[in-house]
Amino acid sequence: MKRYFLTMGLCVASLIYTTSCKKSSFDEFYRDPSKVTEVTVERQFTGMIYSYRQLIVPDYRNLFVTLRPTIFRYLHISGWFNEPNQLVPGGAAIEDRWSRYYEGLAQYRELETTYNNSVDAEKAEKRIFFLAGKVLFYDQTQQTVDLHGDIPWSKAGMLSTNKSDYQSSYPAYDKAEDIYTVMLDELKAISEELNTITLSEAIQARFKTQDIINNGDLALWKRYCNSLRLRMLMRVSESSTFSSRATQELAEIVGNEASYPLITANEQNAQIEIYSLDDNSIHTRGIRDAFEADGWYANLASKVMVDHMVGNGDPRLPFIFEPGAAANGQFKGLDQSLASATQSDLARGGTISIFNRSTISRNQYFPGILFSAAETNLLLAEYYLKNGNSGLAKTSFENAVRESVDLYRDIRSRSNDNTVPAAATPTETQISTYLSNLNWDGASNKIQLIATQKWLHFNVIQTVQAWSENRRLDYPQFSFVVQNSDIQKTVPVKFNLPPSEPVYNAANYEAVKAQDNVNTKLFWDVN
């Protein structure tokens, strides 16, 4: 953890010099940081969002270092050349994402400290920044817990609070269930408070300036908060520890839209927009190298995904993928049952489809999606189905598909690249035909239908959610080439802890050492 303490200290120091920003000109926020030295609640709030940007907007290191050799493979989101020990998550992949989470956690601690040290009048005035910051922090925390299980949390990021005393700042681990309990308690309380909070004209103006997720829209933060609760409650709904609570609170949320509004249409999505390509702004220029780096073939389509989309007439197909250069317009994914030499020949031959360059790898305005309408509707479809309301389940399922199709169309429409001409906007006939092909009414396993749509929708934009839902629901199912000499012969059910933990946080690591392996399921993974 010593590395992270140093990183946290540097991150905190950098925020002392930040100034306020407008969402449309975020690059100016960091362009000349030496001019302002005041730390405020609102600036710490924006600084925390900025710190977490690498886990929200498509980023080279997250895509190439962490996701490409791990979850992209585990879920056949992309194709790859089979190799020995291909199911073992590498230390670099795990370390990279871990450090980025804790950089953001350090910024949250500074937001917390700055808020708590404010006078009562200022606390009341700026309460919205603290509440919104918690919602984002809990979103990122849930993802990290769902990747690792127990993590250092309640005592993590305290180096500044402990006045740079390293020895007292090595954090103990919190149990995953305990972290979920705290977050669910807090999010419920935040949801209730957001229904009563009012903002002065001055604070509303500041909130709009500093909020680069929902542009200061209090109603959208309510939707984000409740949608996050919906996700978390569904995630733990089969756990013996949380099943009763989940049943009660899910019924409250789903049954009272006025008090607990959800993200149900794309215009309500929680996301970070890209407005500038300046070096100091939030941007996605690096994702081209993540997919198109010479010799890596990191943008190959998987056979499982392409076959499903082609076979069912998925309107998203030409937005997500493009045919190989020598494929005569035919979509074809890489077959993972083949020997690596054969796969390599196919890739070099240009017949394998790749991720659509203009939609994804060369789209410098690709937004960072935190929560989308498609996700909410798929969660609602599952909820209604499990509660015996097949009619509302079908409606929610179809709404999810429509919102997902429109989201991918919208992402392509933002692109400043036209290497691949944009496909025509999907027609109602195309969407209806696709839904008919999916055959909700005739499906014997509707959970599999829902889970498959989650896999297709989350894809490369919310890959951690894709893996979490796949482990929870056990669909879709995939096959892998495994060698006798492979250390790991089955897909991991979680990430292990990064190599730095037993080195720098050794005493606390001993408490979780026994479960630090990729085959120990998380508490909510009961299937």
C-alpha positions as CSV (number, residue, x, y, z in Angstrom):
1,M,0.0,0.0,0.0
2,K,3.0,2.3,0.4
3,R,2.9,3.1,-3.3
4,Y,-0.8,4.1,-3.0
5,F,-0.1,6.3,0.0
6,L,2.4,8.2,-2.1
7,T,0.1,8.4,-5.0
8,M,-2.8,9.6,-2.8
9,G,-0.6,12.3,-1.3
10,L,0.4,13.5,-4.8
11,C,-3.3,13.5,-5.9
12,V,-4.4,15.4,-2.9
13,A,-1.7,18.0,-3.4
14,S,-2.7,18.5,-7.0
15,L,-6.2,19.4,-6.0
16,I,-5.0,22.3,-3.9
17,Y,-4.4,24.2,-7.1
18,T,-7.6,23.4,-9.0
19,T,-10.2,26.0,-10.0
20,S,-13.8,25.8,-11.0
21,C,-14.8,24.6,-14.5
22,K,-17.6,24.5,-17.0
23,K,-18.6,21.1,-18.4
24,S,-18.1,22.4,-21.9
25,S,-14.5,23.6,-21.2
26,F,-13.1,21.1,-18.7
27,D,-9.7,21.4,-20.3
28,E,-9.4,25.0,-18.9
29,F,-10.0,23.6,-15.4
30,Y,-6.4,22.2,-15.3
31,R,-4.7,24.4,-17.9
32,D,-3.1,26.9,-15.5
33,P,-3.4,25.4,-12.0
34,S,-1.0,27.7,-10.3
35,K,-3.4,30.6,-10.2
36,V,-5.7,29.2,-7.6
37,T,-4.8,27.7,-4.2
38,E,-8.1,27.5,-2.3
39,V,-9.5,24.1,-1.5
40,T,-13.3,24.0,-1.5
41,V,-16.0,21.3,-1.3
42,E,-17.2,21.9,-4.8
43,R,-13.6,21.7,-6.3
44,Q,-12.8,18.5,-4.4
45,F,-16.1,17.1,-5.8
46,T,-15.0,17.8,-9.3
47,G,-11.5,16.6,-8.6
48,M,-12.8,13.2,-7.4
49,I,-14.7,12.8,-10.7
50,Y,-11.6,13.8,-12.6
51,S,-9.5,11.2,-10.7
52,Y,-12.0,8.5,-11.5
53,R,-12.2,9.4,-15.2
54,Q,-9.8,6.6,-16.1
55,L,-12.4,4.1,-14.9
56,I,-15.3,5.8,-16.5
57,V,-14.4,7.1,-19.9
58,P,-12.7,4.6,-22.3
59,D,-9.0,4.7,-21.4
60,Y,-6.0,3.1,-23.0
61,R,-4.6,1.5,-19.8
62,N,-8.0,0.2,-18.6
63,L,-8.9,-1.2,-22.0
64,F,-5.5,-2.6,-23.0
65,V,-3.7,-3.4,-19.8
66,T,-6.7,-4.5,-17.6
67,L,-9.7,-5.6,-19.7
68,R,-8.1,-7.0,-22.9
69,P,-6.3,-9.9,-21.3
70,T,-8.9,-10.6,-18.7
71,I,-12.7,-9.9,-18.9
72,F,-12.7,-9.4,-22.7
73,R,-11.5,-13.0,-22.8
74,Y,-13.6,-14.4,-20.0
75,L,-16.8,-13.2,-21.8
76,H,-15.7,-13.5,-25.4
77,I,-16.2,-9.8,-25.9
78,S,-13.3,-9.8,-28.3
79,G,-11.4,-12.5,-30.1
80,W,-7.8,-13.4,-29.2
81,F,-5.1,-15.8,-30.1
82,N,-5.1,-18.8,-27.8
83,E,-2.0,-19.1,-25.6
84,P,-0.8,-20.9,-22.5
85,N,-2.3,-19.8,-19.1
86,Q,-4.7,-17.5,-20.9
87,L,-7.2,-17.6,-18.0
88,V,-4.8,-16.3,-15.4
89,P,-5.3,-12.6,-14.7
90,G,-1.9,-10.9,-14.9
91,G,-0.5,-8.8,-12.0
92,A,-0.2,-5.7,-14.2
93,A,-3.8,-5.9,-15.2
94,I,-5.0,-6.1,-11.6
95,E,-2.4,-3.6,-10.2
96,D,-3.3,-1.0,-12.7
97,R,-7.0,-0.9,-12.0
98,W,-6.5,-1.2,-8.2
99,S,-4.3,1.8,-8.1
100,R,-6.8,3.9,-10.1
101,Y,-9.6,3.0,-7.7
102,Y,-7.5,4.1,-4.7
103,E,-6.4,7.3,-6.4
104,G,-10.1,8.2,-6.6
105,L,-10.7,7.0,-3.0
106,A,-8.0,9.4,-1.8
107,Q,-9.8,12.2,-3.5
108,Y,-13.1,11.2,-1.9
109,R,-11.4,11.2,1.5
110,E,-10.3,14.8,0.9
111,L,-13.8,15.7,-0.2
112,E,-15.0,14.2,3.0
113,T,-12.4,16.0,5.1
114,T,-13.0,19.3,3.5
115,Y,-16.8,19.0,4.0
116,N,-16.5,17.8,7.6
117,N,-14.2,20.7,8.4
118,S,-16.6,23.3,7.0
119,V,-18.7,25.4,9.3
120,D,-22.3,24.2,9.8
121,A,-23.7,26.9,7.5
122,E,-21.4,25.9,4.7
123,K,-22.1,22.2,5.2
124,A,-25.8,22.8,4.8
125,E,-25.2,25.0,1.7
126,K,-22.9,22.6,0.0
127,R,-24.5,19.3,1.1
128,I,-25.4,18.4,-2.5
129,F,-21.7,18.1,-3.5
130,F,-21.0,15.7,-0.7
131,L,-24.1,13.6,-1.4
132,A,-23.4,13.4,-5.2
133,G,-19.8,12.6,-4.4
134,K,-20.9,9.6,-2.3
135,V,-23.1,8.2,-5.0
136,L,-20.2,8.2,-7.5
137,F,-17.8,6.8,-4.9
138,Y,-20.1,4.0,-4.0
139,D,-20.6,3.2,-7.7
140,Q,-16.8,2.8,-8.1
141,T,-16.5,0.9,-4.8
142,Q,-19.2,-1.6,-5.8
143,Q,-17.2,-2.4,-9.0
144,T,-14.0,-2.9,-7.0
145,V,-15.7,-5.1,-4.4
146,D,-17.3,-7.1,-7.2
147,L,-13.8,-7.7,-8.7
148,H,-11.9,-8.6,-5.6
149,G,-14.3,-9.3,-2.6
150,D,-12.8,-8.0,0.6
151,I,-10.8,-4.8,0.2
152,P,-9.2,-2.1,2.4
153,W,-11.9,0.5,2.6
154,S,-13.2,2.2,5.7
155,K,-9.6,3.0,6.9
156,A,-8.1,3.4,3.5
157,G,-6.9,6.8,2.1
158,M,-6.3,8.2,5.6
159,L,-2.7,9.3,5.0
160,S,-3.6,13.0,4.9
161,T,-5.9,12.6,7.9
162,N,-3.2,10.8,9.8
163,K,-0.8,13.7,9.0
164,S,1.4,11.5,6.7
165,D,2.1,8.9,9.4
166,Y,2.6,5.9,7.3
167,Q,2.7,3.4,10.1
168,S,-0.8,4.2,11.3
169,S,-2.1,4.4,7.8
170,Y,-1.8,0.9,6.5
171,P,-5.5,0.0,6.2
172,A,-7.2,-3.2,7.4
173,Y,-9.5,-5.1,5.1
174,D,-13.3,-4.7,5.2
175,K,-15.6,-7.7,4.4
176,A,-17.4,-7.4,1.1
177,E,-20.8,-7.9,2.8
178,D,-20.0,-5.1,5.3
179,I,-19.1,-2.7,2.6
180,Y,-22.3,-3.5,0.7
181,T,-24.3,-3.0,3.9
182,V,-22.8,0.5,4.5
183,M,-23.4,1.5,0.9
184,L,-27.0,0.3,0.8
185,D,-27.7,2.0,4.1
186,E,-26.1,5.3,2.9
187,L,-27.7,5.2,-0.6
188,K,-31.1,4.7,0.9
189,A,-30.6,7.7,3.2
190,I,-29.2,9.8,0.3
191,S,-32.2,8.9,-1.9
192,E,-34.6,10.1,0.8
193,E,-32.6,13.3,1.4
194,L,-32.4,14.1,-2.3
195,N,-36.2,14.2,-2.3
196,T,-36.2,17.0,0.3
197,I,-33.1,19.0,-0.5
198,T,-33.3,22.5,-2.1
199,L,-30.5,24.4,-3.7
200,S,-30.1,28.2,-3.5
201,E,-29.7,30.0,-6.8
202,A,-26.0,30.5,-6.1
203,I,-25.3,26.8,-5.2
204,Q,-27.4,25.6,-8.2
205,A,-25.1,27.7,-10.4
206,R,-22.0,26.2,-8.8
207,F,-23.3,22.7,-8.9
208,K,-24.0,23.1,-12.6
209,T,-20.5,24.3,-13.2
210,Q,-18.7,21.7,-11.1
211,D,-20.9,18.6,-12.0
212,I,-19.5,17.0,-15.1
213,I,-21.7,14.0,-14.9
214,N,-25.3,15.3,-14.7
215,N,-24.6,19.0,-15.3
216,G,-26.1,20.1,-12.0
217,D,-29.5,18.4,-12.6
218,L,-30.7,17.3,-9.2
219,A,-33.4,15.1,-10.7
220,L,-30.8,13.1,-12.7
221,W,-28.8,12.6,-9.5
222,K,-32.0,11.1,-7.9
223,R,-32.3,8.8,-10.8
224,Y,-28.6,7.8,-10.7
225,C,-28.8,7.1,-6.9
226,N,-31.9,4.9,-7.1
227,S,-30.7,3.1,-10.2
228,L,-27.5,2.3,-8.4
229,R,-29.5,1.0,-5.5
230,L,-31.5,-1.1,-7.9
231,R,-28.3,-2.6,-9.4
232,M,-26.8,-3.4,-6.0
233,L,-30.0,-4.9,-4.5
234,M,-30.4,-7.1,-7.6
235,R,-26.8,-8.1,-7.3
236,V,-27.2,-9.4,-3.7
237,S,-30.8,-10.5,-4.0
238,E,-29.9,-14.3,-3.9
239,S,-27.5,-13.9,-1.0
240,S,-28.8,-15.2,2.3
241,T,-27.5,-12.1,4.1
242,F,-29.4,-9.7,1.9
243,S,-32.3,-11.5,0.3
244,S,-34.9,-10.3,2.8
245,R,-33.7,-6.7,2.6
246,A,-33.5,-6.8,-1.2
247,T,-37.1,-8.1,-1.5
248,Q,-38.4,-5.2,0.6
249,E,-36.3,-2.4,-0.8
250,L,-36.7,-3.5,-4.4
251,A,-40.5,-3.5,-4.0
252,E,-40.3,0.0,-2.6
253,I,-38.2,1.3,-5.4
254,V,-40.1,-0.4,-8.3
255,G,-43.5,0.4,-6.8
256,N,-43.0,4.1,-6.2
257,E,-41.6,5.9,-9.2
258,A,-42.4,9.3,-7.8
259,S,-40.3,8.8,-4.7
260,Y,-37.6,6.6,-6.3
261,P,-37.2,7.7,-10.0
262,L,-34.9,5.5,-12.1
263,I,-32.9,6.0,-15.3
264,T,-35.3,4.6,-17.9
265,A,-34.5,6.7,-21.0
266,N,-31.2,7.5,-22.6
267,E,-31.5,11.3,-22.0
268,Q,-31.4,10.4,-18.3
269,N,-28.2,8.4,-18.5
270,A,-25.4,9.1,-16.0
271,Q,-22.3,9.7,-18.1
272,I,-19.3,12.0,-18.7
273,E,-19.4,13.7,-22.1
274,I,-16.3,14.5,-24.1
275,Y,-16.2,18.2,-25.1
276,S,-12.6,18.9,-25.8
277,L,-9.6,17.1,-27.3
278,D,-7.1,19.3,-25.4
279,D,-4.3,17.4,-23.6
280,N,-5.5,18.6,-20.2
281,S,-9.1,17.7,-20.8
282,I,-11.0,14.5,-20.3
283,H,-10.7,12.8,-23.6
284,T,-10.7,9.3,-25.2
285,R,-7.9,9.7,-27.8
286,G,-5.9,6.9,-26.3
287,I,-8.4,4.2,-27.1
288,R,-7.2,3.9,-30.7
289,D,-3.9,2.4,-29.5
290,A,-5.8,0.1,-27.1
291,F,-7.6,-1.5,-30.0
292,E,-5.4,-0.9,-33.0
293,A,-1.8,-1.2,-31.6
294,D,0.4,-2.7,-34.3
295,G,0.8,-6.5,-34.1
296,W,-1.6,-7.0,-31.2
297,Y,-4.8,-7.7,-33.0
298,A,-6.7,-6.4,-30.0
299,N,-9.8,-5.3,-32.0
300,L,-10.9,-8.7,-33.3
301,A,-14.6,-9.6,-33.0
302,S,-15.5,-12.9,-31.2
303,K,-17.4,-15.6,-33.1
304,V,-19.9,-16.1,-30.2
305,M,-20.9,-12.5,-30.2
306,V,-21.0,-12.0,-34.0
307,D,-22.9,-15.2,-34.6
308,H,-25.5,-14.2,-32.1
309,M,-26.0,-10.8,-33.6
310,V,-26.0,-12.0,-37.2
311,G,-28.3,-14.9,-36.5
312,N,-30.9,-12.7,-34.8
313,G,-30.6,-9.6,-37.0
314,D,-29.3,-7.4,-34.2
315,P,-29.6,-3.7,-35.4
316,R,-26.5,-2.9,-33.3
317,L,-24.2,-5.1,-35.4
318,P,-22.9,-2.5,-38.0
319,F,-22.5,0.1,-35.2
320,I,-20.3,-2.2,-33.0
321,F,-18.4,-4.2,-35.6
322,E,-17.3,-3.8,-39.2
323,P,-16.4,-6.6,-41.7
324,G,-12.8,-7.6,-42.2
325,A,-11.1,-5.9,-45.2
326,A,-11.1,-9.2,-47.2
327,A,-14.5,-10.4,-46.0
328,N,-16.7,-9.1,-48.9
329,G,-18.9,-7.4,-46.4
330,Q,-19.6,-10.5,-44.3
331,F,-19.4,-10.4,-40.5
332,K,-17.4,-13.2,-39.1
333,G,-15.9,-13.5,-35.6
334,L,-12.7,-15.3,-34.5
335,D,-13.3,-18.9,-33.5
336,Q,-11.7,-19.6,-30.1
337,S,-11.7,-23.4,-30.7
338,L,-9.0,-23.0,-33.3
339,A,-5.3,-23.4,-32.8
340,S,-3.5,-20.1,-32.3
341,A,-1.6,-20.4,-35.6
342,T,-4.8,-20.8,-37.5
343,Q,-6.3,-17.9,-35.7
344,S,-3.3,-15.7,-36.6
345,D,-3.5,-16.7,-40.3
346,L,-7.2,-15.7,-40.3
347,A,-6.6,-12.4,-38.6
348,R,-3.8,-11.5,-41.1
349,G,-6.0,-12.6,-43.9
350,G,-8.5,-9.9,-43.2
351,T,-11.6,-12.1,-43.1
352,I,-12.3,-11.6,-39.4
353,S,-14.5,-8.7,-38.3
354,I,-13.2,-6.0,-36.1
355,F,-14.7,-3.4,-33.7
356,N,-16.1,-0.6,-35.7
357,R,-13.3,2.0,-35.8
358,S,-15.5,5.0,-36.3
359,T,-17.9,4.0,-33.4
360,I,-15.3,2.8,-31.0
361,S,-11.5,3.0,-31.4
362,R,-11.3,6.2,-33.4
363,N,-14.3,7.9,-31.8
364,Q,-12.7,10.7,-29.8
365,Y,-16.0,11.7,-28.3
366,F,-17.0,8.4,-26.9
367,P,-18.7,9.2,-23.6
368,G,-18.0,7.5,-20.3
369,I,-21.1,5.6,-19.3
370,L,-21.8,5.2,-15.6
371,F,-25.4,4.0,-15.8
372,S,-27.7,3.7,-18.8
373,A,-31.4,3.2,-19.4
374,A,-30.8,-0.2,-21.0
375,E,-29.3,-1.5,-17.8
376,T,-32.2,-0.2,-15.7
377,N,-34.7,-1.8,-18.0
378,L,-32.9,-5.1,-18.0
379,L,-32.8,-5.1,-14.2
380,L,-36.5,-4.3,-14.1
381,A,-37.2,-7.1,-16.6
382,E,-35.5,-9.6,-14.3
383,Y,-37.3,-8.2,-11.3
384,Y,-40.7,-8.4,-12.8
385,L,-40.0,-11.9,-14.2
386,K,-38.9,-13.2,-10.8
387,N,-42.0,-11.7,-9.3
388,G,-44.4,-13.3,-11.7
389,N,-45.3,-10.3,-13.9
390,S,-44.3,-11.6,-17.3
391,G,-46.1,-8.8,-19.1
392,L,-44.1,-6.0,-17.5
393,A,-41.0,-8.1,-17.8
394,K,-41.5,-8.3,-21.5
395,T,-42.1,-4.6,-21.8
396,S,-39.0,-3.7,-19.8
397,F,-37.0,-6.2,-21.8
398,E,-38.1,-4.7,-25.1
399,N,-37.5,-1.1,-23.8
400,A,-34.0,-2.2,-22.8
401,V,-33.2,-3.4,-26.3
402,R,-34.6,-0.2,-27.9
403,E,-32.6,2.0,-25.6
404,S,-29.5,0.0,-26.2
405,V,-29.9,0.2,-30.0
406,D,-30.4,3.9,-29.7
407,L,-27.4,4.4,-27.4
408,Y,-25.0,2.7,-29.8
409,R,-26.5,4.8,-32.7
410,D,-26.0,7.9,-30.6
411,I,-22.4,7.0,-29.7
412,R,-21.6,6.6,-33.4
413,S,-23.3,9.9,-34.2
414,R,-20.8,11.7,-31.9
415,S,-17.7,10.5,-33.6
416,N,-15.4,12.8,-35.4
417,D,-14.1,9.9,-37.6
418,N,-15.7,8.6,-40.7
419,T,-13.3,5.7,-41.6
420,V,-16.4,3.5,-41.6
421,P,-19.5,5.4,-42.9
422,A,-22.3,5.5,-40.4
423,A,-24.9,2.9,-40.7
424,A,-28.5,4.1,-41.3
425,T,-30.6,4.6,-38.2
426,P,-32.3,1.3,-37.3
427,T,-35.9,1.4,-38.4
428,E,-38.8,0.3,-36.2
429,T,-39.2,-2.7,-38.6
430,Q,-35.6,-3.8,-38.0
431,I,-36.0,-3.5,-34.2
432,S,-39.3,-5.3,-34.1
433,T,-37.9,-8.1,-36.3
434,Y,-35.0,-8.5,-33.9
435,L,-37.3,-8.6,-30.9
436,S,-39.4,-11.2,-32.7
437,N,-36.3,-13.3,-33.4
438,L,-35.4,-13.2,-29.8
439,N,-38.8,-14.7,-29.1
440,W,-39.5,-13.6,-25.6
441,D,-42.9,-15.4,-25.5
442,G,-41.6,-18.7,-26.7
443,A,-38.3,-18.7,-24.7
444,S,-38.1,-21.4,-22.1
445,N,-35.3,-19.6,-20.3
446,K,-36.1,-15.9,-20.1
447,I,-33.3,-15.2,-17.6
448,Q,-30.9,-16.4,-20.3
449,L,-32.4,-13.9,-22.7
450,I,-32.0,-11.0,-20.2
451,A,-28.4,-12.0,-19.4
452,T,-27.5,-12.2,-23.0
453,Q,-28.8,-8.7,-23.6
454,K,-26.7,-7.5,-20.7
455,W,-23.6,-9.1,-22.2
456,L,-24.3,-7.5,-25.6
457,H,-25.2,-4.1,-24.2
458,F,-22.4,-3.7,-21.6
459,N,-19.8,-5.0,-24.1
460,V,-16.7,-2.7,-24.1
461,I,-18.5,0.3,-22.4
462,Q,-19.3,-1.3,-19.0
463,T,-17.2,-4.4,-19.0
464,V,-17.0,-4.9,-15.2
465,Q,-20.8,-4.9,-15.0
466,A,-20.9,-7.4,-17.8
467,W,-18.7,-9.8,-15.9
468,S,-20.5,-9.3,-12.6
469,E,-23.9,-10.0,-14.1
470,N,-22.5,-13.0,-16.0
471,R,-21.1,-14.5,-12.8
472,R,-24.4,-13.8,-11.0
473,L,-26.7,-15.2,-13.7
474,D,-24.3,-17.8,-15.3
475,Y,-25.3,-16.8,-18.8
476,P,-24.1,-16.6,-21.6
477,Q,-21.8,-19.6,-21.2
478,F,-18.5,-20.0,-23.1
479,S,-15.9,-22.6,-23.9
480,F,-12.1,-22.2,-23.8
481,V,-9.1,-24.0,-25.1
482,V,-7.2,-25.3,-22.1
483,Q,-3.8,-27.0,-22.0
484,N,-2.8,-29.7,-19.5
485,S,0.0,-27.4,-18.3
486,D,-2.2,-24.4,-17.6
487,I,-2.3,-23.2,-14.0
488,Q,-5.9,-22.0,-14.3
489,K,-8.2,-24.3,-16.3
490,T,-11.5,-22.6,-15.6
491,V,-12.6,-18.9,-15.9
492,P,-11.8,-17.0,-12.7
493,V,-14.8,-16.0,-10.5
494,K,-13.0,-12.9,-9.3
495,F,-9.7,-11.1,-9.5
496,N,-7.1,-11.9,-6.9
497,L,-5.5,-9.0,-5.0
498,P,-2.6,-7.1,-6.6
499,P,1.0,-8.3,-6.0
500,S,1.8,-5.1,-4.0
501,E,-0.7,-6.0,-1.2
502,P,1.2,-8.9,0.5
503,V,4.4,-6.8,0.1
504,Y,3.4,-3.3,1.4
505,N,0.3,-4.2,3.5
506,A,1.5,-7.5,4.7
507,A,0.1,-7.5,8.3
508,N,-3.4,-6.7,7.1
509,Y,-3.2,-9.0,4.1
510,E,-2.8,-12.0,6.3
511,A,-6.4,-11.7,7.3
512,V,-7.6,-12.3,3.7
513,K,-4.7,-14.4,2.4
514,A,-6.8,-17.6,2.5
515,Q,-9.4,-16.3,0.1
516,D,-7.0,-14.4,-2.2
517,N,-7.4,-16.6,-5.2
518,V,-9.4,-16.5,-8.4
519,N,-11.6,-19.5,-7.5
520,T,-13.2,-18.2,-4.3
521,K,-16.7,-16.9,-5.2
522,L,-18.0,-13.6,-3.9
523,F,-20.9,-13.7,-1.4
524,W,-23.5,-12.8,-4.0
525,D,-22.3,-15.4,-6.5
526,V,-24.5,-18.3,-5.3
527,N,-25.4,-20.1,-8.6
